[in-house]
Amino acid sequence: MLEFCEKLTRGPSAMAESGVDALRDAGFCDRDIVAVTAAAAYRNFIIRVADGLGVELGATRSGYYDPEVLRAFGVTARAVGGTLYADRQSTAGDAADSPRRSGAVPVAASAVPAAAQLPDGRPCWIAYANVAGQTALADAPGTPRNLATALGLTPETLAATLAFARLVDGGRSSLGERLEALLGSVVAAVLGVSYLAAHHGQRLLAAGAATAELRALVDDPGGGSLAGREREAARFAEKLTRAPGTMARGDVEALRAAGFDDRDIVTIVGAVAFASYRGLIAAALGVQPETA
């Protein structure tokens, strides 16, 4: 289980059906596998929310944090007092510059593999069930049906996932359809998850982007081909996805300087973190692109 979660976090594009088979051989049923996947994806989500917004550990009470736990993750006693994020006030560089490499994804931006259907037509690698209400949820506008199907064994996870999607996806947030799709495409390019790339790439084209614009974004997810607010948002999303432990106060300030208010910034962080969550679930469970 730990090997599966580590591989999913560090190299989602390398996930294979053999990983699911190994969990089955270890005694996990398919419902367990979905639950394990969702737990790992959620922790990647919350890491990006915390690092993207600069959430401090904060001092709660004396001795609350076990020193061994702090040392294991490279956290100093000073950081517990509220300086973990504040110490990185300028825009940080590569992941290697950070004492905490939480969730760093060493995936080449151009490594998005071509989407390929399973030869037997399955929507994913795991067993799936048409639970009560799943069809209605999966038919909601903008919902990736195969991803919803893959989560069918854990209806509570499915419901929570679709509820959050309605906040940051489908053009329903303050960011608008194009910027939502652009951020999702950046995350997909960094993670190398073809399912996520197909979903957000199609949405970006539907929002008016040209094919060449999408290709340029895949080749340079940091936004080098973009301008203005979109370029800064893409740069922020690329860094938060690839190396959340290097985020700094300067990254948020750059978004403010580009014209985003704090509500927009919270939405950007939520959208990027959620795209990562959804991409990891798709990678771990072998979710296939929809055919229609």
Residue pairs with C-beta under 8 A, 6 or more apart in sequence:
1 23
1 26
1 28
1 36
3 22
4 19
4 22
4 23
4 36
4 40
4 284
5 36
5 39
5 40
7 14
7 15
7 19
8 15
8 37
8 40
8 41
8 280
8 283
8 284
9 40
9 44
9 103
9 105
9 280
10 104
10 105
10 106
11 105
11 106
11 107
12 105
12 107
12 191
12 192
12 193
12 279
12 280
12 283
12 284
13 107
13 111
13 112
13 113
13 191
13 192
13 193
13 283
15 283
15 284
15 286
17 125
17 286
19 284
20 33
20 125
20 126
20 284
20 285
20 286
23 32
23 33
23 36
24 30
24 33
28 36
30 126
30 127
30 153
31 153
31 154
33 126
33 285
34 126
34 150
34 151
34 153
34 154
34 157
34 285
35 154
35 157
37 280
37 281
37 284
37 285
38 151
38 154
38 157
38 281
40 280
40 284
41 276
41 277
41 278
41 280
41 281
41 284
42 277
44 103
44 273
44 276
44 277
44 280
45 273
45 274
45 276
45 277
46 273
47 102
47 103
47 244
48 103
48 240
48 241
48 244
48 269
48 272
48 273
48 276
49 55
49 269
49 270
49 273
51 85
51 102
51 240
51 244
51 245
51 247
52 236
52 240
52 244
52 247
52 251
52 252
52 268
52 269
52 272
52 273
53 252
53 265
53 266
53 269
54 85
54 86
54 247
54 249
54 252
55 85
56 82
56 83
56 84
56 85
56 86
57 65
57 75
57 79
57 80
57 82
57 84
58 80
58 82
59 80
59 81
59 82
65 75
65 80
70 76
70 77
70 79
70 80
73 100
73 102
74 99
74 100
75 84
75 99
75 100
78 87
79 87
85 247
85 248
85 249
86 249
88 98
88 246
88 247
88 248
88 249
89 248
89 249
89 250
90 248
90 249
90 250
91 248
91 250
91 251
91 254
92 98
92 246
92 247
92 248
92 250
92 251
93 246
94 243
94 246
95 101
95 104
95 106
95 242
95 243
95 245
95 246
97 246
98 243
98 245
98 246
99 245
100 245
101 243
101 245
102 244
102 245
103 243
103 244
103 245
104 242
104 243
104 244
104 245
105 190
105 191
105 241
105 242
105 243
107 190
107 191
107 192
107 242
108 192
109 189
109 190
109 218
109 219
109 220
109 221
109 222
109 238
110 189
110 218
110 219
111 192
112 188
112 189
112 192
112 193
112 194
112 197
112 218
113 192
113 194
114 194
115 194
115 195
115 197
115 198
115 288
115 289
116 194
117 288
117 289
117 291
118 125
118 286
118 288
122 288
123 145
123 146
123 149
123 150
123 287
123 288
124 146
124 149
124 150
124 285
124 286
124 287
124 288
125 285
125 286
126 150
126 153
126 285
126 286
127 153
128 149
128 150
128 152
128 153
129 152
129 153
130 152
131 152
131 153
131 155
131 158
132 155
133 155
133 159
134 148
134 149
134 152
134 155
134 158
137 143
137 148
137 158
137 159
137 162
138 145
138 148
138 149
139 145
140 162
140 166
141 170
142 165
142 169
142 170
142 171
142 203
143 162
143 165
144 195
144 199
144 278
144 287
144 290
145 290
146 195
146 287
146 288
146 289
146 290
147 161
147 195
147 278
147 281
147 282
147 287
148 158
148 161
148 162
150 281
150 282
150 285
150 287
151 157
151 158
151 161
151 281
152 158
161 277
161 278
161 281
164 270
164 274
165 274
165 278
166 172
167 173
167 270
168 175
168 180
168 267
168 270
168 271
168 274
169 180
169 184
169 271
169 274
170 177
170 180
171 177
171 180
173 180
173 267
173 271
174 263
174 264
174 267
175 183
175 264
175 267
175 268
175 271
177 203
177 206
177 207
178 204
178 207
178 208
178 209
179 230
179 233
180 203
180 271
181 200
181 201
181 203
181 204
181 206
181 207
181 209
182 204
182 209
182 217
182 226
182 230
182 233
182 234
183 233
183 234
183 237
183 268
183 271
183 272
183 275
184 196
184 199
184 200
184 203
184 204
184 271
184 275
185 197
185 200
185 201
185 204
185 214
185 217
185 218
185 221
186 217
186 221
186 223
186 234
186 237
186 238
186 241
186 272
187 196
187 200
187 237
187 241
187 272
187 275
187 276
187 279
188 194
188 196
188 197
188 199
188 200
188 201
188 275
188 279
189 197
189 217
189 218
189 221
190 221
190 238
190 241
190 242
191 241
191 276
191 279
191 280
191 283
193 279
193 280
193 282
193 283
194 289
195 279
195 282
195 283
195 287
195 288
195 289
196 275
196 278
196 279
196 282
197 218
198 289
199 289
200 275
201 214
201 218
204 213
204 214
204 217
205 211
205 214
213 225
216 224
216 225
217 223
217 225
217 226
217 234
219 225
221 234
221 237
221 238
222 234
222 235
222 238
222 239
223 230
223 231
223 232
223 233
223 234
223 235
223 238
224 231
226 234
228 258
229 258
229 259
229 260
232 254
232 255
232 257
232 258
232 260
233 255
233 258
233 260
233 268
235 254
236 251
236 254
236 255
236 268
236 272
237 268
237 272
239 246
239 247
239 251
240 247
240 251
240 269
240 272
240 273
241 272
241 275
241 276
252 265
255 264
255 265
255 268
256 262
256 265
260 268
281 287
